[in-house]
Amino acid sequence: MEQDLDRILIPRDKIQERVREMARGIAATYGDECDGLMIVPILAGSIIFLADLIRCLPFKMGIGLMTMSRYRGATTTGGDTQLIHDLNVDIKNRHVLIVDDVLDSGGTLRAVRDQLRHREPASIRICVLLRKTARAPKDLLADFVGFDIEDVFVVGYGLDYNGHYRNWPDIGVLRPELYS
């Protein structure tokens, strides 16, 4: 896999350090309300991030699973957001934290947030591992951001290209000739 990368953008030790910092920020933000927290990861890209993040949170929480997709097969540009698996828990009057891997165009996060709003949660916040600053819409704010990155195609730490590279422990920039 390493030979497919142009470079390592964020090494695994920096990722782990930042995930711990984000968990402290989340715990401080929710304070006494944390026992009512429902975490809604957007699968499958956020799964590695989610696993590391929740192990650092010092309180009880629920997890409600959703699967959305904009990228199908060997593509690097998103299409329409498609709901693959709907939320499997009731979030009415609960605090919700959406967890996603990347905020770029905002299409997936908007679709998820809008779907969840109709279910009357107490609050909705957004947590992303990566935010592409050149592409992230100004009207869609993430409450917790791991790293701001340039607009490059990244893989590893849960992020994939055509179903591969999710298990790479660093976040790397995929060589352009592999997806162009």
C-alpha positions as CSV (number, residue, x, y, z in Angstrom):
1,M,0.0,0.0,0.0
2,E,2.7,2.4,0.9
3,Q,4.0,2.4,-2.7
4,D,0.6,3.8,-3.8
5,L,1.0,6.9,-1.7
6,D,2.5,10.1,-2.9
7,R,3.3,11.1,0.7
8,I,2.1,10.7,4.3
9,L,0.0,13.7,5.1
10,I,-0.8,12.9,8.8
11,P,1.2,10.2,10.6
12,R,-0.5,7.8,13.0
13,D,1.0,9.3,16.1
14,K,-0.3,12.8,15.3
15,I,-3.8,11.3,14.5
16,Q,-3.9,9.5,17.9
17,E,-2.8,12.7,19.7
18,R,-5.4,14.8,18.0
19,V,-8.2,12.2,18.6
20,R,-7.5,12.3,22.3
21,E,-7.6,16.2,22.3
22,M,-10.9,16.1,20.4
23,A,-12.4,13.6,23.0
24,R,-11.4,16.0,25.8
25,G,-13.1,18.8,23.9
26,I,-16.3,16.8,23.3
27,A,-16.4,15.7,27.0
28,A,-16.0,19.4,28.1
29,T,-18.7,20.5,25.6
30,Y,-21.3,18.0,26.7
31,G,-20.5,18.1,30.4
32,D,-23.4,16.9,32.5
33,E,-25.5,16.2,29.3
34,C,-23.0,13.5,28.1
35,D,-25.0,10.5,29.4
36,G,-27.8,11.3,27.0
37,L,-25.4,11.6,24.0
38,M,-26.1,9.5,20.9
39,I,-23.2,9.3,18.5
40,V,-24.2,8.8,14.9
41,P,-21.2,7.8,12.7
42,I,-21.5,8.0,9.0
43,L,-20.3,4.7,7.8
44,A,-18.0,3.3,6.5
45,G,-15.3,6.0,6.3
46,S,-15.6,7.1,9.9
47,I,-15.3,3.6,11.5
48,I,-11.6,3.7,12.4
49,F,-11.9,7.3,13.7
50,L,-15.1,6.4,15.6
51,A,-13.5,3.4,17.3
52,D,-10.5,5.5,18.5
53,L,-12.6,8.5,19.5
54,I,-15.2,6.6,21.6
55,R,-12.4,4.8,23.5
56,C,-11.2,8.2,24.7
57,L,-14.6,9.5,25.8
58,P,-15.0,9.2,29.6
59,F,-18.8,8.7,29.7
60,K,-21.6,6.4,28.7
61,M,-23.1,6.9,25.2
62,G,-25.2,5.3,22.6
63,I,-24.3,4.7,19.0
64,G,-26.8,4.9,16.2
65,L,-25.6,3.6,12.8
66,M,-26.2,5.2,9.4
67,T,-24.6,4.5,6.1
68,M,-24.6,7.1,3.4
69,S,-22.7,7.2,0.1
70,R,-21.7,9.7,-2.5
71,Y,-18.7,7.9,-3.8
72,R,-19.3,4.6,-5.6
73,G,-16.7,2.4,-7.0
74,A,-13.5,3.8,-8.5
75,T,-14.5,7.5,-8.4
76,T,-13.1,10.6,-6.6
77,T,-16.0,12.9,-7.2
78,G,-19.2,12.5,-5.4
79,G,-22.6,12.1,-6.9
80,D,-26.0,12.4,-5.2
81,T,-26.0,11.4,-1.5
82,Q,-27.8,8.0,-1.1
83,L,-29.1,6.6,2.1
84,I,-27.9,3.0,2.3
85,H,-28.8,2.1,5.9
86,D,-31.1,4.3,8.0
87,L,-30.6,5.2,11.6
88,N,-31.4,2.3,13.9
89,V,-32.3,4.1,17.1
90,D,-34.7,6.8,18.4
91,I,-32.9,10.2,19.0
92,K,-35.9,12.2,20.1
93,N,-34.8,14.6,22.9
94,R,-31.3,13.2,22.8
95,H,-28.1,15.1,22.1
96,V,-26.6,13.9,18.8
97,L,-23.0,14.0,17.7
98,I,-22.6,13.2,14.0
99,V,-19.1,11.7,13.3
100,D,-17.7,11.7,9.8
101,D,-14.3,11.2,8.2
102,V,-14.1,14.2,5.8
103,L,-15.9,17.5,5.4
104,D,-15.3,18.6,1.8
105,S,-18.4,19.7,-0.3
106,G,-20.7,19.1,2.7
107,G,-23.3,17.0,0.7
108,T,-23.3,14.0,2.9
109,L,-23.2,15.9,6.2
110,R,-26.0,18.1,5.1
111,A,-28.2,15.1,4.1
112,V,-27.5,13.4,7.4
113,R,-28.1,16.5,9.5
114,D,-31.4,17.3,7.7
115,Q,-32.6,13.7,8.2
116,L,-31.8,13.8,11.9
117,R,-33.4,17.2,12.5
118,H,-36.8,15.7,11.5
119,R,-36.4,13.2,14.4
120,E,-36.5,16.0,17.1
121,P,-33.1,15.6,18.9
122,A,-32.3,17.9,21.7
123,S,-29.2,19.1,19.8
124,I,-27.0,18.2,16.8
125,R,-23.3,18.8,16.6
126,I,-20.8,17.6,14.0
127,C,-17.4,16.1,14.5
128,V,-15.1,15.4,11.5
129,L,-11.6,14.1,11.4
130,L,-10.6,16.1,8.3
131,R,-11.9,19.4,6.8
132,K,-10.8,20.4,3.3
133,T,-10.6,24.1,3.8
134,A,-10.8,25.0,0.1
135,R,-14.0,23.0,-0.4
136,A,-15.8,23.1,2.9
137,P,-18.9,25.3,2.7
138,K,-18.9,28.3,4.9
139,D,-22.5,27.6,6.0
140,L,-21.9,24.1,7.3
141,L,-19.8,24.3,10.4
142,A,-18.3,21.4,12.2
143,D,-18.1,21.8,15.9
144,F,-15.1,19.5,16.3
145,V,-12.4,19.3,13.6
146,G,-9.4,17.0,13.8
147,F,-7.3,18.5,11.0
148,D,-7.7,21.1,8.3
149,I,-6.1,19.8,5.1
150,E,-5.5,20.9,1.5
151,D,-7.8,19.6,-1.3
152,V,-6.0,16.4,-2.0
153,F,-7.3,12.8,-2.3
154,V,-6.5,11.1,0.9
155,V,-6.7,7.4,2.0
156,G,-5.9,5.5,5.2
157,Y,-7.3,5.5,8.7
158,G,-10.7,4.5,7.4
159,L,-10.7,6.5,4.2
160,D,-10.7,4.5,1.0
161,Y,-10.4,4.5,-2.8
162,N,-12.5,1.9,-4.5
163,G,-12.8,-0.1,-1.2
164,H,-9.0,-0.2,-0.5
165,Y,-6.6,1.5,1.9
166,R,-9.0,1.8,4.9
167,N,-6.6,-0.2,7.0
168,W,-3.6,1.9,6.4
169,P,-2.8,3.5,9.8
170,D,-1.6,6.9,8.5
171,I,-3.5,9.4,6.3
172,G,-1.7,9.5,3.0
173,V,-2.2,11.3,-0.3
174,L,-2.9,8.7,-3.0
175,R,-0.7,9.0,-6.1
176,P,-2.8,10.8,-8.8
177,E,-2.0,8.3,-11.6
178,L,-3.9,5.6,-9.5
179,Y,-7.2,7.4,-9.7
180,S,-6.9,9.9,-12.6
